[in-house]
Amino acid sequence: MSAQGLSILSSVAAECADEQGRLEEMYRTLFRQSDSVEEKRWITLAEDAGVEDLARFEGCMEAPPEALARIGAGRTLGERLGVRGVPSVWINGELFKGERSLAALRKKAEELGL
């Protein structure tokens, strides 16, 4: 699976867990198990995050990502702003296209007087 496909499914899993009040737990589970997420079933990750209604979770996972409000809104906003990938860094409303290091970000902030 591509990294983009995995990140979208991870977002869907987080939203589906959030429907049952388990967003933070799912986020932490995905982060802790990031090296093996692709090898695991989503239902196993949901169990690990303490999602109670697994049938409801599975049904939610089958929905298209855009059907989930935050994912659809985020995608629409990203397309409107011209975001081509993540992470994308914006400084003062402008897409930062430089090296993504702390030193480069500090330098840009200094250039902008921030």
NORGIDA-V690321 format. One record per backbone hydrogen bond with DSSP energy under -0.5 kcal/mol. CO is the residue of the C=O (numbers start at 1). NH is the residue of the N-H. If there is no record, write none. Layout:
co->(CO,CO)
nh->(NH,NH)
This chain:
co->(2,3,4,5,6,7,8,9,10,11,12,13,14,15,17,17,18,22,23,24,25,26,27,28,29,31,33,33,36,36,37,41,42,43,44,45,46,47,52,53,54,55,56,57,58,59,60,64,65,67,68,69,70,71,72,73,74,75,76,77,78,78,79,89,91,94,95,96,99,101,102,103,104,105,106,107,108,109,110)
nh->(6,7,8,9,10,11,12,13,14,15,16,17,18,19,20,22,21,26,27,28,29,30,31,32,33,34,36,37,39,40,40,45,46,47,48,49,51,50,54,57,58,59,60,61,62,62,63,67,68,69,72,73,74,75,76,77,78,79,80,81,82,83,82,96,94,91,97,89,101,105,106,107,108,109,110,111,112,114,113)
